[in-house]
Amino acid sequence: MREGYGTTETVTACCLTPVNKAKEGSIGIPFPDTYIKIVKPGTDEELPYGEEGEILLAGPTVMREYINHPEETAQTLRRHADGLTWVYTGDLGTMDEEGFIYFRGRSKRMIVSSGYNIYPAQLENIFDANELVQMSCVIGVPDPYRMSRPKVFVTLKPGVEPNEETRKAIMDYASKRIAKYAMPKELEFRDTLPKTLVGKVAYRQLEEEEAAKRGENKAG
């Protein structure tokens, strides 16, 4: 099994771990004729090796446009001085001196808590690996001292009861694998998690529900 990376805007995978070499945490190197660079988010300023920024892609599989959405197309596809059209993925990552790419998470989903960057996908991978958990989703919620902090929503495996014992077992498991600054203090059980049209967890819907709930509590 080899780890790779791709986006909807590039149709297929565009980065893959080589057969003869793998690096822990890396999604591999670009395919032939595909180019990847790391830039300061939203700009064309390329960053040094090892420095975190936005992942940009260029190559033969890049889409032509979002149909009937010219403004979104202009934000996502940009031609640089090198003559290539680059996809601004909205994903954060780094590149090492051998050209291996390391995916960190979605920039729009990143939670900044007390100055620390927290990546929900990394936390979700840990919660999802627990034998009691079917699926999880982590979002950022307001915090008066840390500005924002993570909260996790969990659906359980069939037959597992959503009680305090289960909550404690999951949180104890996670706390041994997640840094203290990134560890969620709240866990909410859900029968199901909302999904997008392509089957991904609709984290924005959870954010909106949480914002509405906290707004009501504050008003009350």
PyRosetta script that sets phi, psi and omega in degrees:
from pyrosetta import init, pose_from_sequence

init()
pose = pose_from_sequence("MREGYGTTETVTACCLTPVNKAKEGSIGIPFPDTYIKIVKPGTDEELPYGEEGEILLAGPTVMREYINHPEETAQTLRRHADGLTWVYTGDLGTMDEEGFIYFRGRSKRMIVSSGYNIYPAQLENIFDANELVQMSCVIGVPDPYRMSRPKVFVTLKPGVEPNEETRKAIMDYASKRIAKYAMPKELEFRDTLPKTLVGKVAYRQLEEEEAAKRGENKAG")
pose.set_psi(1, 132.5)
pose.set_omega(1, 179.3)
pose.set_phi(2, -123.7)
pose.set_psi(2, 144.1)
pose.set_omega(2, -178.4)
pose.set_phi(3, -91.3)
pose.set_psi(3, 140.2)
pose.set_omega(3, -179.8)
pose.set_phi(4, -140.4)
pose.set_psi(4, -169.5)
pose.set_omega(4, -175.5)
pose.set_phi(5, -156.6)
pose.set_psi(5, 141.9)
pose.set_omega(5, 176.4)
pose.set_phi(6, -158.9)
pose.set_psi(6, 170.3)
pose.set_omega(6, 178.8)
pose.set_phi(7, -136.8)
pose.set_psi(7, 161.1)
pose.set_omega(7, 175.8)
pose.set_phi(8, -59.9)
pose.set_psi(8, -37.7)
pose.set_omega(8, -176.4)
pose.set_phi(9, -70.9)
pose.set_psi(9, -14.5)
pose.set_omega(9, 177.0)
pose.set_phi(10, -112.7)
pose.set_psi(10, 13.8)
pose.set_omega(10, 171.6)
pose.set_phi(11, 69.0)
pose.set_psi(11, -46.0)
pose.set_omega(11, -173.1)
pose.set_phi(12, -139.2)
pose.set_psi(12, -174.6)
pose.set_omega(12, 175.4)
pose.set_phi(13, -62.9)
pose.set_psi(13, 146.7)
pose.set_omega(13, -179.6)
pose.set_phi(14, -132.7)
pose.set_psi(14, 2.2)
pose.set_omega(14, -177.7)
pose.set_phi(15, -149.8)
pose.set_psi(15, 136.8)
pose.set_omega(15, -175.1)
pose.set_phi(16, -151.8)
pose.set_psi(16, 145.1)
pose.set_omega(16, 175.7)
pose.set_phi(17, -68.7)
pose.set_psi(17, 128.5)
pose.set_omega(17, 179.5)
pose.set_phi(18, -61.6)
pose.set_psi(18, 156.2)
pose.set_omega(18, -180.0)
pose.set_phi(19, -63.9)
pose.set_psi(19, -38.9)
pose.set_omega(19, -171.6)
pose.set_phi(20, -97.0)
pose.set_psi(20, 1.2)
pose.set_omega(20, -178.7)
pose.set_phi(21, -156.3)
pose.set_psi(21, 129.4)
pose.set_omega(21, 176.8)
pose.set_phi(22, -132.2)
pose.set_psi(22, 149.2)
pose.set_omega(22, 177.1)
pose.set_phi(23, -127.5)
pose.set_psi(23, 134.3)
pose.set_omega(23, -177.6)
pose.set_phi(24, -58.7)
pose.set_psi(24, 129.0)
pose.set_omega(24, 178.2)
pose.set_phi(25, 86.0)
pose.set_psi(25, -5.2)
pose.set_omega(25, -177.3)
pose.set_phi(26, -94.4)
pose.set_psi(26, 147.3)
pose.set_omega(26, 174.6)
pose.set_phi(27, -97.1)
pose.set_psi(27, 8.4)
pose.set_omega(27, 173.5)
pose.set_phi(28, 101.4)
pose.set_psi(28, -154.5)
pose.set_omega(28, -178.3)
pose.set_phi(29, -123.1)
pose.set_psi(29, 158.9)
pose.set_omega(29, -178.4)
pose.set_phi(30, -63.6)
pose.set_psi(30, 150.2)
pose.set_omega(30, 172.7)
pose.set_phi(31, -66.0)
pose.set_psi(31, 161.2)
pose.set_omega(31, 174.5)
pose.set_phi(32, -54.9)
pose.set_psi(32, 141.2)
pose.set_omega(32, 179.9)
pose.set_phi(33, 69.3)
pose.set_psi(33, 4.8)
pose.set_omega(33, 175.7)
pose.set_phi(34, -109.9)
pose.set_psi(34, 137.5)
pose.set_omega(34, -177.2)
pose.set_phi(35, -119.8)
pose.set_psi(35, 140.6)
pose.set_omega(35, 176.6)
pose.set_phi(36, -131.3)
pose.set_psi(36, 137.4)
pose.set_omega(36, 172.2)
pose.set_phi(37, -142.5)
pose.set_psi(37, 158.1)
pose.set_omega(37, -179.4)
pose.set_phi(38, -109.4)
pose.set_psi(38, 124.2)
pose.set_omega(38, -177.1)
pose.set_phi(39, -125.9)
pose.set_psi(39, 162.8)
pose.set_omega(39, 170.8)
pose.set_phi(40, -60.7)
pose.set_psi(40, 125.2)
pose.set_omega(40, -172.1)
pose.set_phi(41, -46.0)
pose.set_psi(41, 127.7)
pose.set_omega(41, 176.2)
pose.set_phi(42, 82.7)
pose.set_psi(42, -1.3)
pose.set_omega(42, -178.0)
pose.set_phi(43, -120.3)
pose.set_psi(43, -176.2)
pose.set_omega(43, 173.1)
pose.set_phi(44, -109.3)
pose.set_psi(44, 16.6)
pose.set_omega(44, -178.1)
pose.set_phi(45, -81.3)
pose.set_psi(45, 105.9)
pose.set_omega(45, -177.2)
pose.set_phi(46, -71.8)
pose.set_psi(46, 139.4)
pose.set_omega(46, -176.2)
pose.set_phi(47, -99.5)
pose.set_psi(47, 156.6)
pose.set_omega(47, 178.6)
pose.set_phi(48, -67.0)
pose.set_psi(48, 161.1)
pose.set_omega(48, 176.4)
pose.set_phi(49, -53.8)
pose.set_psi(49, 137.5)
pose.set_omega(49, 176.4)
pose.set_phi(50, 86.9)
pose.set_psi(50, -11.1)
pose.set_omega(50, -179.0)
pose.set_phi(51, -92.8)
pose.set_psi(51, 135.6)
pose.set_omega(51, -175.2)
pose.set_phi(52, -78.7)
pose.set_psi(52, 136.9)
pose.set_omega(52, 177.5)
pose.set_phi(53, -162.5)
pose.set_psi(53, -163.8)
pose.set_omega(53, -178.9)
pose.set_phi(54, -85.5)
pose.set_psi(54, 138.2)
pose.set_omega(54, 178.5)
pose.set_phi(55, -82.7)
pose.set_psi(55, 124.6)
pose.set_omega(55, 176.2)
pose.set_phi(56, -113.4)
pose.set_psi(56, 143.9)
pose.set_omega(56, -178.3)
pose.set_phi(57, -126.1)
pose.set_psi(57, 144.3)
pose.set_omega(57, 172.8)
pose.set_phi(58, -144.8)
pose.set_psi(58, 146.2)
pose.set_omega(58, 179.7)
pose.set_phi(59, 160.3)
pose.set_psi(59, -176.9)
pose.set_omega(59, -173.4)
pose.set_phi(60, -70.8)
pose.set_psi(60, -15.7)
pose.set_omega(60, -177.9)
pose.set_phi(61, -98.1)
pose.set_psi(61, 3.6)
pose.set_omega(61, -179.4)
pose.set_phi(62, -65.5)
pose.set_psi(62, 135.8)
pose.set_omega(62, -178.6)
pose.set_phi(63, -62.8)
pose.set_psi(63, 163.4)
pose.set_omega(63, 176.3)
pose.set_phi(64, -83.6)
pose.set_psi(64, -39.3)
pose.set_omega(64, -176.5)
pose.set_phi(65, -175.6)
pose.set_psi(65, 166.3)
pose.set_omega(65, 164.1)
pose.set_phi(66, -86.3)
pose.set_psi(66, 118.0)
pose.set_omega(66, -174.8)
pose.set_phi(67, -60.2)
pose.set_psi(67, 126.9)
pose.set_omega(67, 177.6)
pose.set_phi(68, 64.6)
pose.set_psi(68, 20.8)
pose.set_omega(68, 176.8)
pose.set_phi(69, -133.4)
pose.set_psi(69, 70.3)
pose.set_omega(69, -175.4)
pose.set_phi(70, -63.8)
pose.set_psi(70, -36.0)
pose.set_omega(70, -178.5)
pose.set_phi(71, -67.3)
pose.set_psi(71, -43.5)
pose.set_omega(71, 179.0)
pose.set_phi(72, -66.5)
pose.set_psi(72, -37.0)
pose.set_omega(72, 176.7)
pose.set_phi(73, -61.2)
pose.set_psi(73, -43.8)
pose.set_omega(73, -178.6)
pose.set_phi(74, -64.6)
pose.set_psi(74, -31.5)
pose.set_omega(74, 179.1)
pose.set_phi(75, -75.3)
pose.set_psi(75, -32.9)
pose.set_omega(75, -174.0)
pose.set_phi(76, -89.6)
pose.set_psi(76, -39.8)
pose.set_omega(76, -178.2)
pose.set_phi(77, -105.7)
pose.set_psi(77, 120.5)
pose.set_omega(77, -178.9)
pose.set_phi(78, -137.0)
pose.set_psi(78, 134.0)
pose.set_omega(78, 178.6)
pose.set_phi(79, -88.5)
pose.set_psi(79, 130.1)
pose.set_omega(79, -179.1)
pose.set_phi(80, -101.0)
pose.set_psi(80, 176.8)
pose.set_omega(80, -179.1)
pose.set_phi(81, -62.9)
pose.set_psi(81, -20.8)
pose.set_omega(81, 179.1)
pose.set_phi(82, -78.1)
pose.set_psi(82, -1.1)
pose.set_omega(82, 178.3)
pose.set_phi(83, 86.8)
pose.set_psi(83, -4.4)
pose.set_omega(83, -179.2)
pose.set_phi(84, -93.2)
pose.set_psi(84, 148.5)
pose.set_omega(84, 173.5)
pose.set_phi(85, -94.7)
pose.set_psi(85, 121.1)
pose.set_omega(85, -174.1)
pose.set_phi(86, -106.9)
pose.set_psi(86, 139.7)
pose.set_omega(86, 174.7)
pose.set_phi(87, -90.0)
pose.set_psi(87, 122.4)
pose.set_omega(87, 173.3)
pose.set_phi(88, -86.6)
pose.set_psi(88, 103.2)
pose.set_omega(88, -168.6)
pose.set_phi(89, -76.3)
pose.set_psi(89, -24.4)
pose.set_omega(89, -172.9)
pose.set_phi(90, 79.1)
pose.set_psi(90, 3.6)
pose.set_omega(90, 177.5)
pose.set_phi(91, -97.2)
pose.set_psi(91, 145.0)
pose.set_omega(91, 178.3)
pose.set_phi(92, -102.6)
pose.set_psi(92, 144.0)
pose.set_omega(92, 179.4)
pose.set_phi(93, -171.7)
pose.set_psi(93, -177.0)
pose.set_omega(93, 177.3)
pose.set_phi(94, -134.3)
pose.set_psi(94, 166.3)
pose.set_omega(94, 175.0)
pose.set_phi(95, -131.6)
pose.set_psi(95, 136.0)
pose.set_omega(95, 177.5)
pose.set_phi(96, -93.2)
pose.set_psi(96, -179.8)
pose.set_omega(96, -173.5)
pose.set_phi(97, -69.1)
pose.set_psi(97, -14.4)
pose.set_omega(97, 176.3)
pose.set_phi(98, -95.8)
pose.set_psi(98, 4.2)
pose.set_omega(98, 178.0)
pose.set_phi(99, 86.2)
pose.set_psi(99, 7.8)
pose.set_omega(99, 176.8)
pose.set_phi(100, -77.5)
pose.set_psi(100, 136.7)
pose.set_omega(100, -176.8)
pose.set_phi(101, -100.7)
pose.set_psi(101, 143.2)
pose.set_omega(101, 178.5)
pose.set_phi(102, -125.6)
pose.set_psi(102, 115.5)
pose.set_omega(102, -179.3)
pose.set_phi(103, -82.9)
pose.set_psi(103, 131.0)
pose.set_omega(103, 179.9)
pose.set_phi(104, -106.1)
pose.set_psi(104, -37.2)
pose.set_omega(104, -179.5)
pose.set_phi(105, 153.6)
pose.set_psi(105, 177.0)
pose.set_omega(105, 178.3)
pose.set_phi(106, -77.1)
pose.set_psi(106, 132.8)
pose.set_omega(106, -179.6)
pose.set_phi(107, -63.6)
pose.set_psi(107, -34.7)
pose.set_omega(107, -179.0)
pose.set_phi(108, -71.8)
pose.set_psi(108, -21.1)
pose.set_omega(108, -178.9)
pose.set_phi(109, -96.1)
pose.set_psi(109, -11.4)
pose.set_omega(109, -176.0)
pose.set_phi(110, -60.0)
pose.set_psi(110, 134.5)
pose.set_omega(110, 178.9)
pose.set_phi(111, -104.4)
pose.set_psi(111, 124.8)
pose.set_omega(111, 176.8)
pose.set_phi(112, -102.1)
pose.set_psi(112, 113.4)
pose.set_omega(112, -175.9)
pose.set_phi(113, -126.9)
pose.set_psi(113, 115.9)
pose.set_omega(113, -177.7)
pose.set_phi(114, 52.3)
pose.set_psi(114, 36.3)
pose.set_omega(114, 178.4)
pose.set_phi(115, 86.1)
pose.set_psi(115, -5.8)
pose.set_omega(115, 178.8)
pose.set_phi(116, -93.7)
pose.set_psi(116, 141.5)
pose.set_omega(116, 174.0)
pose.set_phi(117, -89.1)
pose.set_psi(117, 123.7)
pose.set_omega(117, -179.9)
pose.set_phi(118, -117.4)
pose.set_psi(118, 129.0)
pose.set_omega(118, -176.9)
pose.set_phi(119, -106.2)
pose.set_psi(119, 110.4)
pose.set_omega(119, -176.5)
pose.set_phi(120, -53.0)
pose.set_psi(120, -39.5)
pose.set_omega(120, -177.1)
pose.set_phi(121, -60.8)
pose.set_psi(121, -36.5)
pose.set_omega(121, 179.4)
pose.set_phi(122, -67.2)
pose.set_psi(122, -39.2)
pose.set_omega(122, 177.6)
pose.set_phi(123, -68.5)
pose.set_psi(123, -40.8)
pose.set_omega(123, -179.8)
pose.set_phi(124, -61.7)
pose.set_psi(124, -37.6)
pose.set_omega(124, 178.0)
pose.set_phi(125, -60.0)
pose.set_psi(125, -37.3)
pose.set_omega(125, -179.8)
pose.set_phi(126, -71.6)
pose.set_psi(126, -46.9)
pose.set_omega(126, 178.9)
pose.set_phi(127, -63.7)
pose.set_psi(127, -41.0)
pose.set_omega(127, -178.4)
pose.set_phi(128, -64.7)
pose.set_psi(128, -24.4)
pose.set_omega(128, -179.3)
pose.set_phi(129, -77.9)
pose.set_psi(129, -10.8)
pose.set_omega(129, 178.7)
pose.set_phi(130, -72.7)
pose.set_psi(130, 138.7)
pose.set_omega(130, -174.8)
pose.set_phi(131, -66.4)
pose.set_psi(131, -15.9)
pose.set_omega(131, 179.5)
pose.set_phi(132, -90.3)
pose.set_psi(132, -15.6)
pose.set_omega(132, -170.5)
pose.set_phi(133, -99.1)
pose.set_psi(133, 131.1)
pose.set_omega(133, 173.8)
pose.set_phi(134, -85.6)
pose.set_psi(134, -47.7)
pose.set_omega(134, -178.9)
pose.set_phi(135, -159.6)
pose.set_psi(135, 150.7)
pose.set_omega(135, 179.1)
pose.set_phi(136, -135.1)
pose.set_psi(136, 162.3)
pose.set_omega(136, 173.3)
pose.set_phi(137, -147.7)
pose.set_psi(137, 131.1)
pose.set_omega(137, -178.8)
pose.set_phi(138, -111.6)
pose.set_psi(138, 131.6)
pose.set_omega(138, 175.9)
pose.set_phi(139, -129.2)
pose.set_psi(139, 166.0)
pose.set_omega(139, 175.1)
pose.set_phi(140, -95.2)
pose.set_psi(140, 137.3)
pose.set_omega(140, 176.5)
pose.set_phi(141, -124.7)
pose.set_psi(141, 153.1)
pose.set_omega(141, -177.2)
pose.set_phi(142, -62.3)
pose.set_psi(142, 146.3)
pose.set_omega(142, 176.9)
pose.set_phi(143, -140.2)
pose.set_psi(143, 131.1)
pose.set_omega(143, -175.3)
pose.set_phi(144, -65.6)
pose.set_psi(144, -23.2)
pose.set_omega(144, -178.2)
pose.set_phi(145, -105.9)
pose.set_psi(145, -38.9)
pose.set_omega(145, -175.3)
pose.set_phi(146, -97.7)
pose.set_psi(146, 0.5)
pose.set_omega(146, -176.1)
pose.set_phi(147, 74.0)
pose.set_psi(147, -50.2)
pose.set_omega(147, 178.3)
pose.set_phi(148, -149.1)
pose.set_psi(148, 152.2)
pose.set_omega(148, 177.7)
pose.set_phi(149, -147.8)
pose.set_psi(149, 156.6)
pose.set_omega(149, -177.5)
pose.set_phi(150, -81.2)
pose.set_psi(150, 145.6)
pose.set_omega(150, 171.9)
pose.set_phi(151, -131.0)
pose.set_psi(151, 140.0)
pose.set_omega(151, -177.4)
pose.set_phi(152, -114.0)
pose.set_psi(152, 136.2)
pose.set_omega(152, 172.6)
pose.set_phi(153, -107.0)
pose.set_psi(153, 136.8)
pose.set_omega(153, -173.6)
pose.set_phi(154, -134.0)
pose.set_psi(154, 135.2)
pose.set_omega(154, 164.7)
pose.set_phi(155, -105.5)
pose.set_psi(155, 141.9)
pose.set_omega(155, -173.2)
pose.set_phi(156, -99.7)
pose.set_psi(156, 157.7)
pose.set_omega(156, 175.4)
pose.set_phi(157, -62.9)
pose.set_psi(157, 152.1)
pose.set_omega(157, 178.6)
pose.set_phi(158, -54.3)
pose.set_psi(158, 133.4)
pose.set_omega(158, 177.7)
pose.set_phi(159, 92.7)
pose.set_psi(159, -11.9)
pose.set_omega(159, 179.9)
pose.set_phi(160, -88.0)
pose.set_psi(160, 128.9)
pose.set_omega(160, -177.9)
pose.set_phi(161, -83.5)
pose.set_psi(161, 134.6)
pose.set_omega(161, 178.8)
pose.set_phi(162, -82.1)
pose.set_psi(162, 70.6)
pose.set_omega(162, -178.4)
pose.set_phi(163, -117.7)
pose.set_psi(163, -177.4)
pose.set_omega(163, -176.0)
pose.set_phi(164, -66.7)
pose.set_psi(164, -33.3)
pose.set_omega(164, 178.2)
pose.set_phi(165, -63.9)
pose.set_psi(165, -42.3)
pose.set_omega(165, 178.0)
pose.set_phi(166, -65.2)
pose.set_psi(166, -43.5)
pose.set_omega(166, 179.1)
pose.set_phi(167, -57.9)
pose.set_psi(167, -47.0)
pose.set_omega(167, -178.3)
pose.set_phi(168, -63.5)
pose.set_psi(168, -40.8)
pose.set_omega(168, -179.7)
pose.set_phi(169, -62.5)
pose.set_psi(169, -42.7)
pose.set_omega(169, -179.3)
pose.set_phi(170, -68.8)
pose.set_psi(170, -44.3)
pose.set_omega(170, -177.9)
pose.set_phi(171, -68.4)
pose.set_psi(171, -36.9)
pose.set_omega(171, 176.8)
pose.set_phi(172, -63.7)
pose.set_psi(172, -41.9)
pose.set_omega(172, 178.1)
pose.set_phi(173, -60.1)
pose.set_psi(173, -48.1)
pose.set_omega(173, -176.2)
pose.set_phi(174, -68.4)
pose.set_psi(174, -38.3)
pose.set_omega(174, -175.5)
pose.set_phi(175, -64.6)
pose.set_psi(175, -22.3)
pose.set_omega(175, 177.7)
pose.set_phi(176, -80.6)
pose.set_psi(176, -11.2)
pose.set_omega(176, -174.2)
pose.set_phi(177, -122.2)
pose.set_psi(177, -7.6)
pose.set_omega(177, -177.6)
pose.set_phi(178, -119.3)
pose.set_psi(178, 136.1)
pose.set_omega(178, 178.1)
pose.set_phi(179, -59.5)
pose.set_psi(179, 148.7)
pose.set_omega(179, -174.7)
pose.set_phi(180, -56.7)
pose.set_psi(180, -40.9)
pose.set_omega(180, -176.9)
pose.set_phi(181, -67.5)
pose.set_psi(181, -22.2)
pose.set_omega(181, -176.9)
pose.set_phi(182, -103.2)
pose.set_psi(182, -6.4)
pose.set_omega(182, -175.2)
pose.set_phi(183, -71.3)
pose.set_psi(183, 121.9)
pose.set_omega(183, 176.7)
pose.set_phi(184, -63.6)
pose.set_psi(184, 141.1)
pose.set_omega(184, 175.8)
pose.set_phi(185, -95.3)
pose.set_psi(185, -19.9)
pose.set_omega(185, -179.5)
pose.set_phi(186, -112.8)
pose.set_psi(186, 135.3)
pose.set_omega(186, 173.2)
pose.set_phi(187, -129.2)
pose.set_psi(187, 123.3)
pose.set_omega(187, 179.7)
pose.set_phi(188, -116.0)
pose.set_psi(188, 125.6)
pose.set_omega(188, 176.8)
pose.set_phi(189, -80.2)
pose.set_psi(189, 139.2)
pose.set_omega(189, 175.2)
pose.set_phi(190, -131.4)
pose.set_psi(190, 144.1)
pose.set_omega(190, 174.9)
pose.set_phi(191, -67.2)
pose.set_psi(191, -38.7)
pose.set_omega(191, 177.0)
pose.set_phi(192, -144.1)
pose.set_psi(192, 160.0)
pose.set_omega(192, 173.5)
pose.set_phi(193, -109.8)
pose.set_psi(193, 140.9)
pose.set_omega(193, 179.8)
pose.set_phi(194, -63.4)
pose.set_psi(194, 145.5)
pose.set_omega(194, -177.8)
pose.set_phi(195, -122.5)
pose.set_psi(195, 152.3)
pose.set_omega(195, 172.6)
pose.set_phi(196, -82.8)
pose.set_psi(196, 177.5)
pose.set_omega(196, -179.2)
pose.set_phi(197, -64.2)
pose.set_psi(197, -24.7)
pose.set_omega(197, 180.0)
pose.set_phi(198, -97.8)
pose.set_psi(198, 9.8)
pose.set_omega(198, 172.9)
pose.set_phi(199, 91.0)
pose.set_psi(199, 4.1)
pose.set_omega(199, 177.3)
pose.set_phi(200, -84.4)
pose.set_psi(200, 157.2)
pose.set_omega(200, 177.3)
pose.set_phi(201, -67.4)
pose.set_psi(201, 128.8)
pose.set_omega(201, -177.9)
pose.set_phi(202, -83.4)
pose.set_psi(202, 79.3)
pose.set_omega(202, -175.6)
pose.set_phi(203, -63.4)
pose.set_psi(203, -29.8)
pose.set_omega(203, 179.7)
pose.set_phi(204, -63.9)
pose.set_psi(204, -36.4)
pose.set_omega(204, 178.0)
pose.set_phi(205, -63.7)
pose.set_psi(205, -40.0)
pose.set_omega(205, 177.1)
pose.set_phi(206, -65.1)
pose.set_psi(206, -38.7)
pose.set_omega(206, 177.5)
pose.set_phi(207, -62.4)
pose.set_psi(207, -43.1)
pose.set_omega(207, -179.5)
pose.set_phi(208, -65.9)
pose.set_psi(208, -42.1)
pose.set_omega(208, 178.4)
pose.set_phi(209, -62.2)
pose.set_psi(209, -42.3)
pose.set_omega(209, -178.7)
pose.set_phi(210, -66.8)
pose.set_psi(210, -41.2)
pose.set_omega(210, 179.6)
pose.set_phi(211, -64.0)
pose.set_psi(211, -41.7)
pose.set_omega(211, 179.7)
pose.set_phi(212, -65.3)
pose.set_psi(212, -41.9)
pose.set_omega(212, -179.7)
pose.set_phi(213, -64.2)
pose.set_psi(213, -44.3)
pose.set_omega(213, -178.7)
pose.set_phi(214, -69.7)
pose.set_psi(214, -31.7)
pose.set_omega(214, 176.3)
pose.set_phi(215, -65.5)
pose.set_psi(215, -40.9)
pose.set_omega(215, 179.2)
pose.set_phi(216, -66.0)
pose.set_psi(216, -41.4)
pose.set_omega(216, -179.8)
pose.set_phi(217, -63.6)
pose.set_psi(217, -40.3)
pose.set_omega(217, -179.4)
pose.set_phi(218, -66.2)
pose.set_psi(218, -40.6)
pose.set_omega(218, 180.0)
pose.set_phi(219, -66.7)
pose.set_psi(219, -34.9)
pose.set_omega(219, -179.2)
pose.set_phi(220, -71.5)
pose.dump_pdb("model.pdb")
